[in-house]
Structures are given as structure tokens and as C-alpha cells.
Amino acid sequence: GRVGVSHAFCLGDLPPDRVAALMADMAALDVAVFTTGHPSATVPALLDLRAAGIRVGMGCDGIRDTWGPWGWPDMLQRACIVGMRNGLRTDAELSELLDSATTGGAAAMGRPGRALAVGAPGDLTLVAGETPAHALVDHAPRPLVVKSGRVVARDGQPLMVAP
């Protein structure tokens, strides 16, 4: 439970029988996967990883760096890419996708989940949508972002300038 594989793009490149054997080994050893939605790289099969019992989190690195201009620090956008690359369509599939993109990283690292509760960290993002899946596929605006109890963005715009 103390090992995580970053990106794991190779799990999207290998033949299915080889990937199945690797996933079985990873699950037995409690190895987590931290993937990212990269527009030009293969991604591991999210639902297969989760069905195998592998903890999956998502992240975003390479934010407009020397590897390319396509990095956005927006986890919902990254989730959309992972969802499209995996062919996810149903509400149940999108729910698993959102779980991996929002709480999956903390769970994969063995960290406690977040909740809106007294005493919990005051971190939240408001997203417009009829359902979570709708907000994801609709690229819904984020009218409010709060970090540690402080409003840090409104209507999609940061309230502070990066140093």
C-alpha cells in the first residue's frame, strides 16, 4: 500500500492478456496507479484497474512546460480526457471516473477522504450541473473555488496573481 505508479501509460499499450496479468500482480501487491489525461498518450483502462481492486487517482503534471503546451491544472478537464480515451459513457462509468479524479488520489495514498463537515478542511469547488456527470461532460463553469476556507477563484478566474 505504499507504492504508486505514475502515469502508467504503458498499461494502455500492452496486449490485454499481459495487462491483465500485470493488474493482478499490482492488485495483490496493493500498488496504486496515478494517471493523467494526456491528449496524445495512451491511458490505462480505468474501469479495469478499479475492477481489479487497484486504487486509482488522477493528477495533472506538465502544465505548459517543455513537453508541450497542453497542460491545464483542471482535474475535471483531465477527467474528460481520461473518460474519452476510455470510451466511458454511462452515468455509472462517469461516476467512477469522477471518483478517481476527485477523491481517488487521496484514497490511493491512504489519506482520509474529504467532506463538508465541521472541522474538515475548507476546500471545495462549486460546479454547475444537474448531476455530477452532467457537470463533467458539459464543461461546467466553476463559480466558486475555496481553499482552506478562503475564496481563491470566482467565475473561473483566480483572485490572486501567481508569484
FIBA-444721 format. One record per atom (N, C-alpha, C): y, z, x; atom name; chain. Coordinates in steps of 0.1 Angstrom, whole numbers. Atoms other than C-alpha are relative to their C-alpha. Example, Ala and Ser with C-alpha at 12.3 -4.5 7.8 and 13.67 -1.06 7.14 Angstrom:
BEGIN
+-------+-------+-------+----+---+
!    c2 !    c3 !    c1 !  a ! c !
+-------+-------+-------+----+---+
!   -12 !     0 !     9 !  N ! A !
!   -45 !    78 !   123 ! CA ! A !
!    12 !     0 !     9 !  C ! A !
!   -11 !     0 !    -9 !  N ! A !
!   -11 !    71 !   137 ! CA ! A !
!    11 !     8 !    -8 !  C ! A !
+-------+-------+-------+----+---+
//
This chain:
BEGIN
+-------+-------+-------+----+---+
!    c2 !    c3 !    c1 !  a ! c !
+-------+-------+-------+----+---+
!   -12 !     0 !     8 !  N ! A !
!     0 !     0 !     0 ! CA ! A !
!    13 !     0 !     8 !  C ! A !
!   -12 !     0 !    -9 !  N ! A !
!    23 !    -2 !    30 ! CA ! A !
!     3 !   -13 !     7 !  C ! A !
!    -2 !    13 !    -6 !  N ! A !
!    22 !   -39 !    38 ! CA ! A !
!     4 !    -9 !   -11 !  C ! A !
!    -5 !    11 !     9 !  N ! A !
!    41 !   -67 !    21 ! CA ! A !
!     2 !   -13 !     8 !  C ! A !
!    -2 !    13 !    -6 !  N ! A !
!    41 !  -104 !    28 ! CA ! A !
!    12 !    -6 !    -5 !  C ! A !
!   -13 !     6 !     4 !  N ! A !
!    75 !  -120 !    28 ! CA ! A !
!    -2 !   -15 !    -3 !  C ! A !
!     0 !    14 !     4 !  N ! A !
!    79 !  -154 !    11 ! CA ! A !
!   -14 !    -4 !    -5 !  C ! A !
!    14 !     4 !     3 !  N ! A !
!    41 !  -162 !    11 ! CA ! A !
!    -1 !   -14 !    -5 !  C ! A !
!     0 !    14 !     5 !  N ! A !
!    49 !  -199 !     6 ! CA ! A !
!   -14 !    -6 !     3 !  C ! A !
!    13 !     6 !    -4 !  N ! A !
!    15 !  -207 !    23 ! CA ! A !
!   -10 !     2 !   -12 !  C ! A !
!     9 !    -1 !    11 !  N ! A !
!    -2 !  -194 !    -8 ! CA ! A !
!     1 !   -10 !   -11 !  C ! A !
!    -2 !    11 !     9 !  N ! A !
!    12 !  -223 !   -27 ! CA ! A !
!    -4 !   -13 !     6 !  C ! A !
!     4 !    12 !    -7 !  N ! A !
!     0 !  -248 !    -1 ! CA ! A !
!   -15 !    -2 !     1 !  C ! A !
!    15 !     0 !    -3 !  N ! A !
!   -37 !  -239 !     3 ! CA ! A !
!    -8 !    -5 !   -12 !  C ! A !
!     9 !     4 !    11 !  N ! A !
!   -66 !  -252 !   -18 ! CA ! A !
!    -3 !    13 !    -8 !  C ! A !
!     2 !   -12 !     9 !  N ! A !
!   -73 !  -229 !   -48 ! CA ! A !
!   -11 !     9 !     3 !  C ! A !
!    11 !    -9 !    -4 !  N ! A !
!  -106 !  -216 !   -36 ! CA ! A !
!     3 !     9 !    12 !  C ! A !
!    -4 !    -8 !   -12 !  N ! A !
!   -91 !  -205 !    -3 ! CA ! A !
!    11 !    11 !    -5 !  C ! A !
!   -10 !    -9 !     5 !  N ! A !
!   -61 !  -189 !   -21 ! CA ! A !
!    -7 !    12 !    -8 !  C ! A !
!     7 !   -11 !     8 !  N ! A !
!   -85 !  -170 !   -45 ! CA ! A !
!    -6 !    10 !     9 !  C ! A !
!     7 !   -10 !   -10 !  N ! A !
!  -104 !  -155 !   -15 ! CA ! A !
!    11 !     8 !     7 !  C ! A !
!   -11 !    -8 !    -7 !  N ! A !
!   -71 !  -145 !     2 ! CA ! A !
!     6 !    10 !   -10 !  C ! A !
!    -5 !   -10 !    10 !  N ! A !
!   -58 !  -129 !   -30 ! CA ! A !
!    -9 !    11 !    -3 !  C ! A !
!    10 !   -10 !     2 !  N ! A !
!   -90 !  -110 !   -35 ! CA ! A !
!     1 !    10 !    12 !  C ! A !
!    -2 !    -9 !   -12 !  N ! A !
!   -86 !   -96 !     1 ! CA ! A !
!    13 !     8 !    -1 !  C ! A !
!   -13 !    -6 !     1 !  N ! A !
!   -50 !   -89 !    -4 ! CA ! A !
!     0 !    11 !   -11 !  C ! A !
!     0 !   -10 !    11 !  N ! A !
!   -56 !   -70 !   -37 ! CA ! A !
!    -9 !    12 !     5 !  C ! A !
!     9 !   -11 !    -4 !  N ! A !
!   -85 !   -50 !   -21 ! CA ! A !
!     8 !     9 !    11 !  C ! A !
!    -8 !    -7 !   -10 !  N ! A !
!   -61 !   -40 !     8 ! CA ! A !
!    13 !     5 !    -5 !  C ! A !
!   -12 !    -4 !     6 !  N ! A !
!   -32 !   -34 !   -16 ! CA ! A !
!    12 !    -5 !     8 !  C ! A !
!   -11 !     7 !    -6 !  N ! A !
!    -9 !   -59 !     1 ! CA ! A !
!     8 !    -6 !   -10 !  C ! A !
!   -10 !     6 !    10 !  N ! A !
!    22 !   -68 !   -19 ! CA ! A !
!     5 !   -13 !     5 !  C ! A !
!    -6 !    12 !    -3 !  N ! A !
!    39 !  -101 !   -20 ! CA ! A !
!    15 !     0 !    -4 !  C ! A !
!   -14 !     1 !     3 !  N ! A !
!    77 !  -105 !   -19 ! CA ! A !
!     4 !   -15 !     2 !  C ! A !
!    -2 !    14 !    -1 !  N ! A !
!    85 !  -141 !   -28 ! CA ! A !
!    15 !    -3 !    -4 !  C ! A !
!   -13 !     4 !     3 !  N ! A !
!   117 !  -160 !   -33 ! CA ! A !
!    -1 !   -14 !    -6 !  C ! A !
!    -1 !    13 !     6 !  N ! A !
!   126 !  -190 !   -54 ! CA ! A !
!     7 !   -10 !     9 !  C ! A !
!    -6 !    10 !    -8 !  N ! A !
!   132 !  -217 !   -29 ! CA ! A !
!    -1 !   -14 !    -6 !  C ! A !
!     2 !    13 !     8 !  N ! A !
!   140 !  -251 !   -44 ! CA ! A !
!    -8 !   -11 !     7 !  C ! A !
!     8 !    10 !    -7 !  N ! A !
!   122 !  -271 !   -17 ! CA ! A !
!   -13 !     5 !     7 !  C ! A !
!    12 !    -6 !    -6 !  N ! A !
!    93 !  -248 !    -7 ! CA ! A !
!   -10 !     3 !   -11 !  C ! A !
!    10 !    -5 !     9 !  N ! A !
!    61 !  -241 !   -24 ! CA ! A !
!     1 !    15 !    -3 !  C ! A !
!     0 !   -14 !     3 !  N ! A !
!    58 !  -208 !   -41 ! CA ! A !
!   -14 !     4 !    -4 !  C ! A !
!    13 !    -5 !     4 !  N ! A !
!    27 !  -186 !   -47 ! CA ! A !
!    -1 !     0 !   -15 !  C ! A !
!     2 !     0 !    15 !  N ! A !
!    12 !  -187 !   -82 ! CA ! A !
!     2 !    14 !    -5 !  C ! A !
!    -4 !   -13 !     4 !  N ! A !
!    29 !  -157 !   -97 ! CA ! A !
!   -10 !     7 !    -9 !  C ! A !
!     9 !    -6 !     9 !  N ! A !
!     6 !  -151 !  -126 ! CA ! A !
!   -14 !     3 !     6 !  C ! A !
!    13 !    -2 !    -7 !  N ! A !
!   -25 !  -155 !  -104 ! CA ! A !
!     1 !    13 !     9 !  C ! A !
!    -2 !   -12 !    -8 !  N ! A !
!   -11 !  -129 !   -80 ! CA ! A !
!    -1 !    13 !    -8 !  C ! A !
!     0 !   -12 !     9 !  N ! A !
!    -4 !  -104 !  -108 ! CA ! A !
!   -14 !     2 !    -6 !  C ! A !
!    14 !    -1 !     6 !  N ! A !
!   -38 !  -111 !  -124 ! CA ! A !
!   -10 !     6 !    10 !  C ! A !
!     9 !    -5 !   -11 !  N ! A !
!   -55 !  -103 !   -91 ! CA ! A !
!     3 !    14 !     3 !  C ! A !
!    -3 !   -14 !    -3 !  N ! A !
!   -38 !   -69 !   -91 ! CA ! A !
!    10 !     1 !    12 !  C ! A !
!    -9 !    -1 !   -11 !  N ! A !
!   -13 !   -78 !   -64 ! CA ! A !
!    14 !     3 !    -5 !  C ! A !
!   -13 !    -3 !     4 !  N ! A !
!    21 !   -62 !   -67 ! CA ! A !
!    10 !   -11 !     5 !  C ! A !
!    -8 !    11 !    -3 !  N ! A !
!    48 !   -89 !   -67 ! CA ! A !
!    15 !     4 !    -2 !  C ! A !
!   -14 !    -1 !     2 !  N ! A !
!    85 !   -86 !   -61 ! CA ! A !
!     7 !   -13 !     5 !  C ! A !
!    -7 !    12 !    -4 !  N ! A !
!   112 !  -112 !   -56 ! CA ! A !
!    13 !     5 !     7 !  C ! A !
!   -13 !    -2 !    -7 !  N ! A !
!   142 !  -114 !   -33 ! CA ! A !
!     7 !   -13 !     2 !  C ! A !
!    -7 !    12 !    -4 !  N ! A !
!   167 !  -138 !   -20 ! CA ! A !
!     6 !     2 !    14 !  C ! A !
!    -6 !    -1 !   -14 !  N ! A !
!   175 !  -144 !    16 ! CA ! A !
!     5 !   -14 !     3 !  C ! A !
!    -6 !    13 !    -3 !  N ! A !
!   191 !  -173 !    34 ! CA ! A !
!    12 !    -4 !    -9 !  C ! A !
!   -11 !     3 !     9 !  N ! A !
!   223 !  -170 !    14 ! CA ! A !
!    10 !    -9 !     7 !  C ! A !
!    -9 !     9 !    -6 !  N ! A !
!   242 !  -201 !    25 ! CA ! A !
!     1 !     2 !    15 !  C ! A !
!     0 !    -2 !   -14 !  N ! A !
!   231 !  -199 !    61 ! CA ! A !
!    -4 !   -13 !     7 !  C ! A !
!     3 !    12 !    -8 !  N ! A !
!   219 !  -222 !    89 ! CA ! A !
!   -12 !    -8 !    -6 !  C ! A !
!    11 !     7 !     6 !  N ! A !
!   188 !  -231 !    69 ! CA ! A !
!     4 !    -9 !   -11 !  C ! A !
!    -4 !     9 !    11 !  N ! A !
!   207 !  -247 !    41 ! CA ! A !
!    11 !     7 !    -9 !  C ! A !
!   -11 !    -5 !     9 !  N ! A !
!   235 !  -243 !    15 ! CA ! A !
!    -5 !     5 !   -13 !  C ! A !
!     5 !    -3 !    13 !  N ! A !
!   212 !  -234 !   -14 ! CA ! A !
!    -3 !    14 !    -3 !  C ! A !
!     3 !   -15 !     3 !  N ! A !
!   211 !  -196 !   -12 ! CA ! A !
!    10 !     6 !    -9 !  C ! A !
!    -8 !    -8 !     9 !  N ! A !
!   225 !  -177 !   -41 ! CA ! A !
!    -6 !    14 !    -2 !  C ! A !
!     6 !   -14 !     2 !  N ! A !
!   222 !  -139 !   -44 ! CA ! A !
!    -1 !     4 !   -14 !  C ! A !
!     1 !    -2 !    15 !  N ! A !
!   214 !  -142 !   -81 ! CA ! A !
!   -15 !     0 !    -3 !  C ! A !
!    14 !    -1 !     3 !  N ! A !
!   180 !  -129 !   -90 ! CA ! A !
!    -5 !    -7 !   -12 !  C ! A !
!     5 !     8 !    12 !  N ! A !
!   179 !  -145 !  -124 ! CA ! A !
!    -1 !   -15 !     3 !  C ! A !
!     1 !    14 !    -5 !  N ! A !
!   186 !  -179 !  -108 ! CA ! A !
!   -12 !    -2 !     8 !  C ! A !
!    12 !     1 !    -8 !  N ! A !
!   159 !  -173 !   -83 ! CA ! A !
!   -13 !     1 !    -9 !  C ! A !
!    12 !    -1 !     9 !  N ! A !
!   135 !  -162 !  -111 ! CA ! A !
!    -2 !   -14 !    -8 !  C ! A !
!     1 !    13 !     7 !  N ! A !
!   143 !  -195 !  -129 ! CA ! A !
!    -7 !   -10 !     9 !  C ! A !
!     6 !    10 !    -9 !  N ! A !
!   133 !  -215 !   -98 ! CA ! A !
!   -15 !     4 !     1 !  C ! A !
!    14 !    -4 !    -1 !  N ! A !
!   100 !  -195 !   -94 ! CA ! A !
!    -7 !    -4 !   -13 !  C ! A !
!     6 !     4 !    12 !  N ! A !
!    94 !  -200 !  -131 ! CA ! A !
!    -3 !   -15 !    -2 !  C ! A !
!     2 !    14 !     1 !  N ! A !
!    99 !  -237 !  -130 ! CA ! A !
!   -10 !    -5 !    10 !  C ! A !
!    10 !     4 !   -10 !  N ! A !
!    78 !  -241 !   -98 ! CA ! A !
!   -14 !     4 !    -4 !  C ! A !
!    13 !    -4 !     5 !  N ! A !
!    50 !  -222 !  -115 ! CA ! A !
!    -3 !    -5 !   -14 !  C ! A !
!     3 !     5 !    13 !  N ! A !
!    53 !  -240 !  -148 ! CA ! A !
!    -1 !    10 !   -11 !  C ! A !
!     1 !   -11 !    10 !  N ! A !
!    59 !  -208 !  -168 ! CA ! A !
!     9 !    -4 !   -12 !  C ! A !
!    -7 !     5 !    12 !  N ! A !
!    69 !  -215 !  -204 ! CA ! A !
!     1 !    10 !   -11 !  C ! A !
!     1 !    -8 !    12 !  N ! A !
!    58 !  -189 !  -229 ! CA ! A !
!     8 !    13 !     2 !  C ! A !
!    -8 !   -12 !    -1 !  N ! A !
!    77 !  -157 !  -237 ! CA ! A !
!    -8 !    11 !     9 !  C ! A !
!     8 !    -9 !    -8 !  N ! A !
!    48 !  -137 !  -222 ! CA ! A !
!     0 !    -3 !    15 !  C ! A !
!    -1 !     4 !   -14 !  N ! A !
!    49 !  -157 !  -190 ! CA ! A !
!    14 !     4 !     6 !  C ! A !
!   -14 !    -3 !    -5 !  N ! A !
!    87 !  -153 !  -187 ! CA ! A !
!     2 !    15 !     1 !  C ! A !
!    -1 !   -14 !    -1 !  N ! A !
!    83 !  -116 !  -193 ! CA ! A !
!    -5 !     5 !    13 !  C ! A !
!     6 !    -4 !   -13 !  N ! A !
!    60 !  -113 !  -163 ! CA ! A !
!     9 !    -4 !    11 !  C ! A !
!   -10 !     5 !   -10 !  N ! A !
!    85 !  -134 !  -143 ! CA ! A !
!    12 !     9 !     1 !  C ! A !
!   -12 !    -9 !     0 !  N ! A !
!   114 !  -112 !  -153 ! CA ! A !
!    -4 !    14 !     6 !  C ! A !
!     4 !   -12 !    -6 !  N ! A !
!    94 !   -81 !  -144 ! CA ! A !
!    -1 !    -1 !    15 !  C ! A !
!     1 !     2 !   -15 !  N ! A !
!    87 !   -94 !  -109 ! CA ! A !
!    14 !    -1 !     6 !  C ! A !
!   -14 !     2 !    -5 !  N ! A !
!   124 !  -104 !  -105 ! CA ! A !
!     8 !    13 !    -1 !  C ! A !
!    -9 !   -12 !     2 !  N ! A !
!   139 !   -71 !  -117 ! CA ! A !
!    -6 !    13 !     5 !  C ! A !
!     5 !   -13 !    -5 !  N ! A !
!   116 !   -41 !  -112 ! CA ! A !
!   -12 !    -2 !     9 !  C ! A !
!    12 !     3 !    -8 !  N ! A !
!    87 !   -58 !   -93 ! CA ! A !
!     2 !     4 !    15 !  C ! A !
!    -2 !    -3 !   -14 !  N ! A !
!   103 !   -53 !   -59 ! CA ! A !
!    -1 !    15 !     3 !  C ! A !
!     1 !   -15 !    -2 !  N ! A !
!   107 !   -15 !   -63 ! CA ! A !
!   -14 !     4 !    -2 !  C ! A !
!    14 !    -4 !     2 !  N ! A !
!    72 !   -12 !   -77 ! CA ! A !
!    -9 !    -4 !    12 !  C ! A !
!     8 !     5 !   -11 !  N ! A !
!    58 !   -33 !   -48 ! CA ! A !
!     2 !     9 !    12 !  C ! A !
!    -2 !    -9 !   -12 !  N ! A !
!    74 !    -9 !   -23 ! CA ! A !
!    -3 !    15 !    -4 !  C ! A !
!     4 !   -14 !     3 !  N ! A !
!    61 !    22 !   -42 ! CA ! A !
!    12 !     8 !    -4 !  C ! A !
!   -12 !    -8 !     4 !  N ! A !
!    96 !    32 !   -53 ! CA ! A !
!     1 !     2 !   -15 !  C ! A !
!    -1 !    -2 !    15 !  N ! A !
!   104 !    47 !   -87 ! CA ! A !
!     7 !   -11 !    -7 !  C ! A !
!    -7 !    10 !     9 !  N ! A !
!   115 !    24 !  -115 ! CA ! A !
!    13 !     5 !    -4 !  C ! A !
!   -14 !    -3 !     5 !  N ! A !
!   150 !    24 !  -128 ! CA ! A !
!     0 !     1 !   -15 !  C ! A !
!    -1 !    -1 !    14 !  N ! A !
!   160 !    34 !  -162 ! CA ! A !
!    14 !     4 !    -4 !  C ! A !
!   -13 !    -5 !     5 !  N ! A !
!   191 !    41 !  -183 ! CA ! A !
!    -2 !    14 !    -5 !  C ! A !
!     3 !   -14 !     4 !  N ! A !
!   189 !    78 !  -183 ! CA ! A !
!    10 !     9 !     8 !  C ! A !
!    -9 !   -10 !    -7 !  N ! A !
!   210 !   109 !  -173 ! CA ! A !
!    -6 !     3 !    13 !  C ! A !
!     5 !    -3 !   -13 !  N ! A !
!   207 !   114 !  -136 ! CA ! A !
!    -5 !   -12 !     8 !  C ! A !
!     5 !    12 !    -7 !  N ! A !
!   194 !    79 !  -128 ! CA ! A !
!    11 !    -7 !     6 !  C ! A !
!   -10 !     8 !    -6 !  N ! A !
!   213 !    56 !  -105 ! CA ! A !
!     7 !    -8 !   -10 !  C ! A !
!    -8 !     8 !    10 !  N ! A !
!   241 !    39 !  -125 ! CA ! A !
!     1 !   -14 !     4 !  C ! A !
!     1 !    14 !    -4 !  N ! A !
!   230 !     4 !  -116 ! CA ! A !
!    -4 !    -8 !   -12 !  C ! A !
!     5 !     9 !    11 !  N ! A !
!   229 !   -23 !  -144 ! CA ! A !
!     8 !   -12 !     0 !  C ! A !
!    -7 !    13 !     2 !  N ! A !
!   238 !   -58 !  -152 ! CA ! A !
!    -2 !    -4 !   -15 !  C ! A !
!     1 !     4 !    13 !  N ! A !
!   246 !   -68 !  -187 ! CA ! A !
!    -2 !   -16 !    -1 !  C ! A !
!     3 !    14 !     1 !  N ! A !
!   232 !  -102 !  -197 ! CA ! A !
!     0 !    -4 !   -14 !  C ! A !
!    -1 !     4 !    14 !  N ! A !
!   240 !  -121 !  -229 ! CA ! A !
!   -13 !    -8 !    -3 !  C ! A !
!    12 !     8 !     4 !  N ! A !
!   209 !  -134 !  -248 ! CA ! A !
!    -6 !     7 !   -12 !  C ! A !
!     7 !    -5 !    11 !  N ! A !
!   189 !  -130 !  -279 ! CA ! A !
!   -12 !     8 !     4 !  C ! A !
!    11 !    -7 !    -5 !  N ! A !
!   159 !  -119 !  -259 ! CA ! A !
!     1 !    -1 !    16 !  C ! A !
!     0 !     2 !   -15 !  N ! A !
!   153 !  -114 !  -221 ! CA ! A !
!    -3 !   -14 !     4 !  C ! A !
!     4 !    13 !    -4 !  N ! A !
!   135 !  -147 !  -219 ! CA ! A !
!    11 !   -10 !    -3 !  C ! A !
!   -11 !     9 !     4 !  N ! A !
!   164 !  -165 !  -237 ! CA ! A !
!    12 !     2 !    10 !  C ! A !
!   -10 !    -2 !   -11 !  N ! A !
!   189 !  -149 !  -212 ! CA ! A !
!    -3 !    -7 !    13 !  C ! A !
!     5 !     6 !   -13 !  N ! A !
!   168 !  -162 !  -183 ! CA ! A !
!     2 !   -15 !    -1 !  C ! A !
!     0 !    15 !     1 !  N ! A !
!   164 !  -198 !  -195 ! CA ! A !
!    13 !    -6 !    -3 !  C ! A !
!   -13 !     5 !     4 !  N ! A !
!   199 !  -201 !  -208 ! CA ! A !
!    11 !     2 !    11 !  C ! A !
!    -9 !    -3 !   -11 !  N ! A !
!   215 !  -191 !  -175 ! CA ! A !
!    12 !     8 !    -5 !  C ! A !
!   -10 !    -8 !     7 !  N ! A !
!   234 !  -165 !  -195 ! CA ! A !
!    10 !     6 !    10 !  C ! A !
!   -10 !    -7 !    -9 !  N ! A !
!   267 !  -151 !  -181 ! CA ! A !
!    -3 !    15 !     1 !  C ! A !
!     1 !   -15 !    -2 !  N ! A !
!   269 !  -116 !  -168 ! CA ! A !
!    14 !     6 !    -2 !  C ! A !
!   -14 !    -5 !     2 !  N ! A !
!   299 !  -100 !  -184 ! CA ! A !
!     3 !    13 !     8 !  C ! A !
!    -3 !   -13 !    -7 !  N ! A !
!   295 !   -67 !  -165 ! CA ! A !
!   -12 !     3 !    10 !  C ! A !
!     9 !    -5 !   -10 !  N ! A !
!   278 !   -55 !  -133 ! CA ! A !
!     5 !    13 !     5 !  C ! A !
!    -3 !   -14 !    -5 !  N ! A !
!   277 !   -18 !  -124 ! CA ! A !
!    -9 !     4 !    11 !  C ! A !
!     8 !    -5 !   -11 !  N ! A !
!   265 !    -4 !   -91 ! CA ! A !
!     5 !    14 !     3 !  C ! A !
!    -3 !   -15 !    -3 !  N ! A !
!   263 !    34 !   -85 ! CA ! A !
!    11 !     5 !   -10 !  C ! A !
!    -9 !    -5 !    10 !  N ! A !
!   283 !    39 !  -117 ! CA ! A !
!    14 !    -6 !     1 !  C ! A !
!   -13 !     6 !    -1 !  N ! A !
!   312 !    17 !  -106 ! CA ! A !
!    -1 !   -15 !    -4 !  C ! A !
!     0 !    14 !     4 !  N ! A !
!   320 !   -17 !  -122 ! CA ! A !
!     4 !    -8 !    13 !  C ! A !
!    -2 !     9 !   -12 !  N ! A !
!   317 !   -43 !   -94 ! CA ! A !
!     3 !   -14 !    -3 !  C ! A !
!    -3 !    14 !     5 !  N ! A !
!   320 !   -75 !  -114 ! CA ! A !
!     2 !    -1 !   -15 !  C ! A !
!    -3 !     2 !    14 !  N ! A !
!   333 !   -87 !  -147 ! CA ! A !
!     0 !   -15 !    -2 !  C ! A !
!     0 !    14 !     3 !  N ! A !
!   327 !  -121 !  -163 ! CA ! A !
!    -4 !    -9 !    11 !  C ! A !
!     6 !     8 !   -11 !  N ! A !
!   307 !  -133 !  -133 ! CA ! A !
!     8 !    -1 !    13 !  C ! A !
!    -8 !     0 !   -12 !  N ! A !
!   334 !  -126 !  -108 ! CA ! A !
!     0 !    14 !     6 !  C ! A !
!     0 !   -13 !    -6 !  N ! A !
!   333 !   -98 !   -82 ! CA ! A !
!    14 !     6 !     0 !  C ! A !
!   -13 !    -7 !     0 !  N ! A !
!   361 !   -72 !   -83 ! CA ! A !
!     5 !     3 !    13 !  C ! A !
!    -5 !    -3 !   -13 !  N ! A !
!   363 !   -68 !   -46 ! CA ! A !
!    -3 !   -12 !     9 !  C ! A !
!     2 !    11 !   -10 !  N ! A !
!   365 !   -92 !   -16 ! CA ! A !
!    -9 !     5 !    11 !  C ! A !
!     9 !    -4 !   -11 !  N ! A !
!   338 !   -91 !     9 ! CA ! A !
!     8 !     1 !    13 !  C ! A !
!    -7 !    -1 !   -13 !  N ! A !
!   349 !   -80 !    44 ! CA ! A !
!    -2 !   -12 !     9 !  C ! A !
+-------+-------+-------+----+---+
//
